[in-house]
Amino acid sequence: MNTFEPKYLRLYHDGELARRAELAREREQACDLCARYCRVDRADRNGACRTGLRAWVASHGPHHGEEEPLRGWRGSGTIFFSWCNLRCQYCQNHDISQAAAGRELEPEEIAAIMLSLQETGCHNINLVSPSHVVAEILEALVIAVDQGLHLPLVYNTGGYDSPEALAVLDGVIDIYMPDMKYSDRLIARSLSKIGNYPQVNQDAVREMHRQVGDLTLDSRGVAQRGLLVRHLVLPEGLAGTAEVVRFLAEEISPLTYLNLMDQYRPAFNAHNHPPLNRSLTSDEYGQALKMARDAGLTRLDKRLRGISLSW
């Protein structure tokens, strides 16, 4: 029997979850809920995320293409939020991340989506691109828990999260799933328009791991709690894979669950940024996989094409 209980339930019963939602709303008056620190009052104008006091939701539903511990056999209950606090020039979801896809929803509507995903049988609630809508998510969560939500929460982020936001989320999020996109600030500035991404990202991953630890699974192999990192390998080593895997193995944990992604293909404005105007080669991916192995990482996602994991 699965006896896992999300920690946010205790926060809810103590009244702390509602307090966190209020605190997050207060922070939007001089917004610091992502690492851009726009400091705008979102009731009056939008910052870099181009989002006011209501979250834009592009789509939602069971997702069977996520990492194996998330998707299980009933799918991960994804909610895709529009807009993003990054400007990745090769984003494969640019129609969502760089546009007002979908529509603005009230917290009650987001709560209803969460509950419908639970009723469908999803293993978790997977919040995709949540960094700029932390307050809106927390308000919806209070409503959803009041009506019976009890699934683990997945914070599926680009990895540019402020310590202020992570403090508000401490004890609320069960599974942190950040990207680690780059280890070089000049490349980060060129490709995602954020020069301090590597340091902010590493600090965020440290804090996420402090909160939830290594990824833990239930007896069926479904994720319950912990850190799961995504790293998209880019052509000619632009993502700085060697440094990323070293950081994870030495400064986080050799048991970090890493999805070393091999699916890069040119999209959006990639044609303006060679060598991103071509797909990743099998040799480049093989080299990245060897880097992860040599660094000491032992938990790689099993959905790797054409690569033996016998080691």
C-alpha positions, 0 to 999 in steps of 0.5 A, spaced: 500 500 500 502 506 498 502 511 504 505 517 501 502 523 503 504 530 500 507 535 505 503 540 503 497 537 506 500 538 513 501 545 511 494 546 509 491 543 515 496 548 519 494 554 515 501 555 513 499 553 506 494 559 505 499 564 509 504 562 503 499 564 498 498 570 501 506 571 502 507 570 494 501 575 492 505 580 497 511 579 493 508 580 486 507 587 489 515 588 487 515 582 484 522 577 486 518 571 484 523 569 479 531 571 478 530 576 474 528 581 479 523 585 475 520 588 482 514 591 478 507 591 481 504 586 477 497 589 479 499 595 474 504 592 469 507 586 467 515 584 468 519 580 463 514 574 464 509 578 461 504 576 466 499 579 471 495 577 477 492 571 473 496 565 470 495 563 462 494 556 461 496 553 454 493 546 455 493 540 461 492 533 461 495 526 462 502 526 459 505 519 457 512 522 454 515 524 461 520 521 465 518 514 467 518 515 474 513 521 473 509 518 467 508 511 470 502 507 467 497 513 468 501 519 466 503 525 469 498 530 470 501 536 466 499 543 466 502 548 461 503 555 463 504 560 457 510 565 457 516 564 460 522 568 464 527 565 459 528 567 452 531 560 449 532 562 442 532 554 440 525 553 444 521 547 442 515 550 445 516 557 443 509 557 441 507 557 449 513 560 452 513 566 448 506 567 447 499 568 450 497 561 448 491 558 451 487 563 456 488 567 463 485 563 468 482 564 475 485 560 481 478 556 482 479 554 475 486 552 476 484 548 482 479 544 478 484 542 473 488 539 478 482 535 481 480 533 474 487 530 473 487 527 479 480 524 478 483 521 471 488 517 475 494 521 474 500 520 478 502 527 480 500 534 478 506 537 473 506 544 473 510 546 467 514 553 467 511 555 473 517 560 476 513 566 474 506 564 477 508 561 484 503 565 487 497 563 482 499 556 483 499 557 491 492 560 491 489 554 486 493 549 491 489 551 497 482 551 493 484 544 490 486 541 497 480 543 500 476 539 495 481 533 496 487 534 492 492 529 495 497 528 489 505 529 489 506 536 486 512 536 480 515 543 479 517 543 472 522 549 471 527 552 466 531 552 473 532 560 473 528 560 480 529 566 486 531 564 493 525 568 495 520 563 491 524 557 493 523 559 500 515 560 499 515 553 496 519 549 501 515 544 504 509 545 498 513 541 492 514 534 492 518 533 486 523 539 483 525 538 476 529 543 474 533 544 467 540 545 468 541 549 461 548 551 461 555 552 465 557 558 461 554 565 462 556 568 456 553 562 452 547 563 457 546 570 455 547 569 447 542 563 447 537 565 453 538 572 454 540 571 461 547 572 463 547 570 470 543 563 469 549 558 471 550 561 478 543 562 479 541 555 476 546 552 481 544 555 487 537 553 486 538 546 484 542 546 491 536 549 495 531 544 491 536 538 493 536 541 500 528 541 501 527 534 498 533 530 497 534 525 492 529 522 488 525 516 491 520 512 488 514 507 491 514 500 490 511 501 483 517 505 481 513 512 481 516 518 484 514 520 490 519 526 492 526 528 491 530 532 485 530 530 478 534 534 473 534 535 466 539 537 461 539 538 454 545 536 450 547 541 445 551 541 439 559 542 440 558 542 447 554 549 448 550 546 454 557 545 458 555 538 459 562 536 463 561 542 468 553 540 469 554 533 470 561 534 475 557 539 479 551 534 480 555 528 482 560 532 486 556 538 489 549 535 489 549 527 489 552 522 485 545 519 486 541 525 482 536 522 477 538 525 471 535 525 464 540 527 459 536 529 453 538 527 446 532 530 442 535 537 440 533 539 434 533 546 431 527 550 432 524 557 433 530 562 432 536 556 432 538 558 425 541 564 427 545 561 432 550 556 429 551 550 430 544 550 433 542 550 426 543 542 426 541 536 430 545 533 435 549 527 433 550 520 436 557 521 437 556 528 441 550 524 445 555 518 446 560 523 449 555 527 453 553 520 456 560 518 457 561 524 461 556 523 466 558 516 467 565 518 468 563 524 473 560 518 477 552 519 476 549 512 476 541 514 475 540 516 468 533 516 465 532 509 461 529 512 455 535 513 451 536 511 444 541 507 441 545 507 448 547 501 452 546 502 460 550 496 462 555 500 465 
